[in-house]
Amino acid sequence: MPAPKINRVVADFTAEATRGKKIRLKDLRGQNVVIYFYPKDSTPGCTTEGRDFSALHAKFRRQKTVILGVSRDSIASHEKFREKQGFPFDLVSDPDEVLCKKFDVIHEKTLYGRKFMGVVRSTFLIDADGKLRQEWRKVKVKGHAEEVLEAVKAL
């Protein structure tokens, strides 16, 4: 299945999320949606990224924007991570990599000389009509949430 393309409607999906929610993309029409993929709960970069989106959450809400964090971690892991960090948005569990593959964020990575397949930190901005408007791949955390907010404001 090809990855979503800029200015094209993103195919609908349903996924399990925190607080017992089932997230269906189609149900979010009428709002902008920021989907950010991150490698692992409770790791330094992923925690910082989530905190940065949390700090700007009210500003995203004023722009009628939903934020969803996605990783391969379990719902139980996500619930602990979300509660500990006080994230005001939901985290989506993708243990079978369905969404990760749909958005083409699983790639070969190297850590300490060892190669493995992992989630490449990436963010996608979907507008109120369900169209992909912008994507960020190989994200550097510092300043990223602010950059995404500016892109939302520009819609």
N, C-alpha and C positions, 0 to 999 in steps of 0.2 A: 504494500500500500504506500503510495507516494506521500511525502511530507506535505503539510499544508503550504499553499503558495500565497505570497503577498497579494492583497486585494481580491482574494477568492474566499468564498464561504468555507469555513472549517467544518468538516464532516462531524455530525453529532456523535457524542459518546456518553456513556454512563459510567461512573466510577464511585467506589466506596470512599467516604471521607470521615473525618472526625465528627464527633457529636452525633453519631448514628445516621449521618446524612448520606444520601445517594445523590451525587451531583450529575445532572444531565445538562450538557452544554446548551441544548435547545431551550431549556427552561430559563436560561439566563439572558435570552434575547431581550433587547430593550436596555441592557446595561453593557458597559464595556467589561471585558474580562482580562485580567492579567494572570497568566499561568506561568509560574516560575518552577523550573526543574532544578533540583539540587541533589548532590550525591548521597548524603547520609544525615539522619537526625543527630543532634547533640554533638556535632563536630564544630570546630571553631569558625570556619568560613560560613557554614550553613546556618549556624546560630546568629552570626553577625548579619547575614542577609535577611533572615527572618525578622530580626529586631529592627533593621532599617525599614523594611516594609511596614512593620507594626507602628513605628514612629510616625509614618506618613499616612497611616490607615484612614484617619479622619479626612485628610485632604483627598485621598482616592475616593472615599465615599461621597464627598461633595461633588466629585466628577462622575457620579453614578458608575463607579467601577468596583467590581468584585475581584478580590485577590485570592488565588489558590496556589498553595505550594504543593509540589508533587515530588515524591521519591519512591524508591522501591521498598521502603520500610513498612512494617506492619501497622495496622490501625492502632494496636496497643502501644507501639513505640511512638507513633504520631501523637496519641492522646497525652502521653507523659511529656513529650517534647513541647507540645502546644501549651499544656498547663504550666509547666515549669517556666517557660518563657513569656507566658501571658499573651500569646498571639491572638488577636481578635478575629482572625480569618481561619478558614478550614484548611487542613492538610489532606491531600488525596493519597491513598495507598495504591501503589502500582507494582505489586510483587511479581506479577507475570510479565511486566514490561510492555503491556499493551499500549498505554499512552506514550511511554518512552519511545517505543518503536514508531508509533503514529507520528510523533513530532521529530523523529530522527535525532534523538539525543544520546543514544548508546553508541559509544565509539571506543576504540582501543586507547588505553591510557597506560602510562608507565609510572610506577612508584617504586623507588629504591631499586631500579633496574629490572623490575618484574613487570611484564605486560599483562594486562587484564582488560576485560570489557567493563566499562563503567559509564555512569551518567556524566555527561559534559554539562556544566552549569549553563542553562539557557533560559530565556524568558520570551514569552509570546504575548502580544497585545492584540486582542480580538475586539472589534468595535460592536456597537449595539445591534448591528445588522448581522452579526456573526462572521464578518470578514476579518481575515488576518491582516492587520495594518502594519505591524512591525515585528521583527524578531531580533533578538540579541543572542549570539552564540559565543561560547568560550568567555563567559562573563567574568569580569573582575568585580568583586563585591563592592569595593570602595566607590561610593557615589552612584552606584547602579540604580537603587530605588528612586533616587531623585531624578535620574535621567528618564526612567520609565514614567514617572509622574509628569514630567515635562511633555513627553510624547502623548500622554493621555490628554493633557490640556490642549494640545495642538490639534486634536481630532475635530 
